[in-house]
């Protein structure tokens, strides 16, 4: 019974450590993404989209060409 409790406690500790490291990794990635966005906005690449979104990259579009003569 005591060994079962020890195994369960050890498994809980491992699971908690895994959860913590995943959290730290996500936090690091979010910080890096935020820094990349700040640099991108500083270079003039930010375009306001909506009140809820800070910026979005708008891809350049080709000017539309007239359709061929035979098409109505």
Residue pairs with C-beta under 8 A, 6 or more apart in sequence:
37 54
37 55
40 46
40 55
40 57
41 54
41 55
45 55
45 57
46 54
46 55
47 55
47 56
47 57
47 58
48 54
48 55
49 55
49 56
